[in-house]
Amino acid sequence: MNKLLILPRVVFSVYGMLLFIAILLVLFPFIVIASAFGKLKGGNIIYSICQFWSDTWLLLLGIHHHNMFKSNRQQDQPYVFVFNHLSFMDVPIIMKSLKGRHFRVLGKAELAKVPIFGFVYRNAVILVNRADADKRARSVRQLKSVINKGISVVIAPEGTFNTTGKALKDFYDGAFKIAIETQTPIKPLLFLDAYHRLSYKSIFSLTPGRSRTVFLEEVSVQGLTLNDVPALKERVYQLMETKLIEYKAAWITNA
């Protein structure tokens, strides 16, 4: 990075953090009220509030979002959405990308400990603790329950930030098992610019600019069994990898 840009970027990042917190504090009472309506109805309300939060924050940061569809839109079809994970910006982009849908995000349990934000997180996200088998199994049951209610789920199959220099890091099985067990199609999403807007490398790397989400064609799991998980996982991986290379994703240094 040009050394002359370091200070302006740090200042802009601090501005972004303060703005994020300010919007959270304004919306927090409404989220508390929404939480009283239960996990289903209250959760849907909280997600609508979070989408407003995301809209407002990205607008004031000068981040302009655009969805790109490579297949027909199916607003009423529940999906297992999977996405490439490189940025702290991924959750606001998910909120922006899936606006108008009912969905739940699978997220790391550790973030639920953050003051104030943790309350929102616990009431909006399906928490997963991969170090605890019992808690991990409970998360899977919650995901299946959500899908059975006609609500989509959003999972990062890489599990954590991709720091490999490749288009994607290796996928875990979870998203693909859930898709097969609930017979729910998989819809891959590509976040092409999140890495530029706020890289995993530093919380002080925030920049304004464009944000694009590519909705790839859905991958059917009809008739598949758990024996097909490895092949399904590889199929989705190859689909996403090919398109990320085609779009010349900037983080790819080890093609």
C-alpha positions in Angstrom: 0.0 0.0 0.0 1.2 3.6 -0.8 2.4 5.0 2.6 0.6 8.3 1.8 -2.7 6.4 1.9 -2.2 4.7 5.3 -3.3 7.7 7.4 -6.4 8.5 5.4 -7.4 4.9 5.4 -7.0 4.6 9.1 -9.1 7.8 9.7 -11.8 6.5 7.3 -11.8 3.1 9.1 -12.2 4.8 12.5 -15.0 6.8 11.1 -16.6 3.6 9.8 -16.4 1.9 13.2 -17.9 4.9 15.0 -20.7 5.1 12.5 -21.3 1.4 12.9 -21.6 1.8 16.6 -23.8 4.9 16.4 -26.3 3.2 14.1 -26.3 0.1 16.4 -27.1 2.3 19.5 -30.0 4.0 17.7 -31.5 0.7 16.5 -30.8 -1.3 19.6 -34.0 -0.5 21.5 -36.0 -1.7 18.4 -34.0 -4.9 18.3 -34.7 -5.5 22.0 -38.5 -5.0 21.4 -38.4 -7.3 18.3 -36.6 -10.1 20.3 -39.7 -10.4 22.5 -41.7 -11.7 19.6 -39.8 -15.0 19.5 -37.2 -16.7 17.3 -39.3 -16.8 14.2 -41.3 -13.6 14.0 -38.9 -11.7 16.1 -36.0 -13.0 14.1 -37.5 -11.8 10.9 -38.1 -8.4 12.3 -34.5 -8.2 13.6 -33.2 -9.1 10.2 -35.3 -6.3 8.6 -33.8 -3.9 11.2 -30.3 -5.2 10.4 -30.9 -4.8 6.7 -31.8 -1.1 7.3 -28.7 -0.9 9.5 -26.6 -2.3 6.6 -28.3 0.0 4.0 -27.6 3.1 6.1 -24.0 2.2 7.0 -22.9 1.3 3.5 -24.6 4.4 2.0 -22.8 6.7 4.5 -19.5 4.9 3.8 -19.9 5.5 0.0 -20.1 1.7 -0.7 -22.4 1.1 -3.6 -23.8 -2.4 -3.9 -25.0 -4.3 -6.9 -26.4 -7.8 -7.3 -25.6 -9.8 -10.5 -27.8 -12.8 -11.3 -26.5 -15.6 -13.4 -29.9 -17.5 -13.2 -33.5 -16.7 -12.6 -34.4 -15.2 -9.3 -36.5 -17.3 -7.0 -37.5 -15.1 -4.0 -39.9 -17.7 -2.4 -37.5 -20.6 -2.7 -35.5 -21.5 0.4 -31.8 -22.1 -0.3 -28.7 -23.1 1.4 -26.6 -20.0 0.4 -22.8 -20.5 0.5 -20.3 -17.7 -0.1 -16.6 -17.0 -0.3 -15.3 -15.6 3.0 -12.4 -13.0 3.1 -13.7 -9.9 4.8 -15.2 -8.4 7.9 -17.6 -6.8 5.5 -19.3 -10.1 4.6 -22.2 -9.8 7.0 -23.3 -6.3 5.9 -23.0 -7.5 2.3 -25.1 -10.6 3.0 -27.8 -8.3 4.5 -27.7 -6.1 1.4 -27.5 -9.0 -1.1 -30.5 -10.9 0.4 -32.7 -7.9 1.1 -36.4 -8.9 0.8 -35.8 -12.6 1.8 -36.2 -14.4 5.1 -32.9 -16.1 6.0 -30.6 -16.9 9.0 -26.8 -16.7 9.1 -24.6 -19.3 10.7 -22.0 -17.5 12.8 -19.2 -18.0 15.3 -20.3 -18.3 18.9 -17.4 -16.1 20.1 -18.9 -12.9 18.8 -22.0 -13.3 21.0 -19.7 -12.2 23.9 -19.3 -8.6 22.5 -21.2 -6.1 24.6 -24.5 -4.8 23.1 -23.6 -6.2 19.6 -23.6 -9.6 21.2 -27.2 -9.3 22.1 -28.1 -8.5 18.5 -25.9 -11.3 17.3 -27.4 -14.0 19.6 -30.9 -13.1 18.5 -30.1 -12.9 14.8 -27.5 -15.6 14.1 -27.5 -19.4 14.5 -24.4 -19.8 16.7 -21.9 -22.5 16.1 -19.0 -23.7 18.3 -17.0 -26.1 16.2 -14.9 -27.1 19.2 -17.9 -28.6 21.0 -19.6 -31.6 19.3 -22.9 -31.2 21.2 -23.2 -27.5 20.5 -22.3 -28.1 16.9 -25.0 -30.8 16.6 -27.5 -28.3 18.1 -26.6 -25.7 15.5 -27.3 -28.3 12.8 -30.7 -29.0 14.3 -31.5 -25.3 14.4 -30.5 -24.9 10.7 -32.7 -27.8 9.7 -35.6 -26.4 11.7 -35.2 -23.0 10.0 -35.2 -24.5 6.5 -38.3 -26.6 7.3 -40.1 -23.3 8.1 -39.3 -22.1 4.6 -36.4 -19.8 5.6 -33.1 -19.9 3.8 -29.8 -20.3 5.6 -26.4 -18.7 4.9 -23.2 -20.6 5.6 -19.5 -19.9 4.9 -18.3 -23.4 3.8 -14.7 -22.4 4.3 -15.5 -21.9 8.0 -13.1 -19.0 8.4 -11.2 -16.4 6.4 -9.5 -17.7 3.3 -5.8 -16.7 3.8 -4.4 -19.3 1.3 -3.9 -17.0 -1.7 -6.2 -19.4 -3.7 -9.7 -18.5 -4.9 -11.1 -20.6 -2.0 -9.9 -22.6 0.9 -11.1 -26.1 1.5 -14.8 -26.5 2.3 -16.3 -28.2 5.4 -19.0 -30.8 4.9 -21.7 -29.1 7.0 -23.5 -27.0 4.4 -23.7 -29.8 2.0 -25.0 -32.4 4.5 -27.7 -30.0 5.6 -28.7 -29.3 2.0 -29.0 -33.1 1.3 -30.8 -33.9 4.5 -33.4 -31.2 3.9 -33.4 -31.6 0.1 -32.8 -27.9 -0.2 -30.9 -26.6 -3.3 -27.6 -24.8 -2.8 -27.2 -21.3 -4.2 -23.5 -20.1 -4.4 -22.8 -16.4 -3.9 -19.6 -14.7 -4.9 -18.5 -11.5 -3.0 -16.2 -9.9 -5.6 -15.2 -6.7 -3.8 -15.5 -7.4 0.0 -11.8 -8.0 0.1 -11.1 -4.5 -1.3 -13.7 -2.8 1.0 -12.4 -4.3 4.3 -9.8 -7.0 4.1 -9.4 -9.7 6.7 -5.8 -8.5 7.1 -6.7 -5.4 9.0 -9.7 -3.6 10.5 -8.1 -0.4 9.3 -8.4 -1.3 5.6 -11.9 0.1 5.1 -12.4 1.9 1.8 -15.4 3.3 -0.2 -16.2 1.9 -3.6 -18.3 -0.8 -5.3 -19.6 -4.0 -3.9 -20.8 -6.8 -6.2 -22.5 -10.1 -5.3 -22.8 -12.7 -8.1 -25.7 -15.2 -7.7 -24.6 -18.3 -9.5 -27.0 -21.0 -10.7 -28.5 -23.2 -8.1 -27.1 -26.7 -7.5 -29.8 -29.3 -7.1 -29.5 -31.9 -4.4 -32.7 -33.8 -5.4 -32.3 -37.5 -4.8 -28.8 -37.2 -3.3 -27.7 -39.0 -0.1 -25.0 -38.4 2.4 -22.7 -40.6 0.4 -22.8 -37.9 -2.3 -21.5 -35.2 0.1 -17.9 -35.3 -1.2 -19.0 -35.0 -4.9 -21.5 -32.3 -4.2 -18.9 -30.3 -2.2 -16.4 -30.6 -5.0 -19.0 -29.6 -7.6 -19.9 -26.4 -5.8 -16.2 -25.7 -5.0 -15.3 -26.0 -8.7 -18.2 -23.8 -9.8 -17.3 -21.0 -7.4 -13.5 -21.3 -8.1 -14.0 -21.2 -11.9 -16.1 -18.1 -11.6 -13.8 -16.3 -9.2 -10.9 -16.9 -11.5 -13.0 -15.7 -14.4 -13.8 -12.5 -12.5 -10.0 -12.1 -11.8 -10.5 -12.0 -8.0 -7.7 -9.8 -6.6 -6.8 -12.1 -3.7 -5.8 -15.0 -6.0 -2.0 -15.2 -5.9 -1.7 -19.0 -6.0 -3.9 -20.1 -9.0 
